[in-house]
Amino acid sequence: MLRPLFIIFALLFAAPAWAQTAKDARELITLGDYDTARQIAESLGTAEGYALAAESLCAQILLGEAEKLNKTSKKARDLSEKALELDPTLYDAKLQYVLSDGFVTRTSGDLTAWRKKLPSKTLAKIQAFRAAYPDDPKGLALEGAWHLGVIRKVGEKNGGKWFGASLAEGQRLYALARAGAPEDVLIETNYAMSLLVLDVETYGPLVKPLLEEVTNLPANDDLYRKVEAKVAMVLAAYGDNKQVKKLAERFLDGEPLE
């Protein structure tokens, strides 16, 4: 614990604010100091900086550490849009844009999402990202998550009729994403949690080995370490389907599991 604290101290006080760089912000994200990382990254006024600032907010949403989910999601999307205005070709900015836009849709009320056609708009943005990076595992996972997320909200029948969502397509896209990035903690975890909230009795036994494997994957940053800890909490609840589903729902909704 002393080493991360020492690194944070060094980054904050070893150089004046004008000398802080995107590399410093990246290091702080790795260590889990998301607030300071965002402040430094945003102050740079560069495309890379705004993308890193958006990433720091998205990490807090994923970990259930953001107090106002919809507001934070919109802030992350705004930051990624600033990055894209400065550099429309920046991969990280495009990724954070579709990720944060998905969070905006997920954290909006059902009536708002329906009235503004947010699910369909989010899908269009994900598909635009995938058109630019067709084999990118993150893009595949985001589209897979969209299918399973819509079905979670409105059911398989209505999801297909209203939005074109498909359980089979969601699973297919996730399979491609997992094959392309077999040790990605977030892809593996989101896939497992998405299935658990749909039908814990059916999918619980199937994804348990996957969750167990997640806890043994390399975790070289704060985000992955904390996600693995949350996975361990879900595994500890096995035997109580109601609790497993509740924890999976809280994880997907950006809420603390404790």
Secondary structure, 3 states (H helix, E strand, C coil): CHHHHHHHHHHHHCCCHHHCCHHHHHHHHHHCCHHHHHHHHHHHCCHHHHHHHHHHHHHHHHCCCCCCHHHHHHHHHHHHHHHHHHCCCCHHHHHHHHHHHHHHHHHCCHHHHHHCCHHHHHHHHHHHHHHHCCCCHHHHHHHHHHHHHHHHHHCHHHHHHHHCCCHHHHHHHHHHHHHHCCCCHHHHHHHHHHHHHHCHHHHHHHHHHHHHHHCCCCCCCHHHHHHHHHHHHHHHCCCCHHHHHHHHHHHHCCCCCC
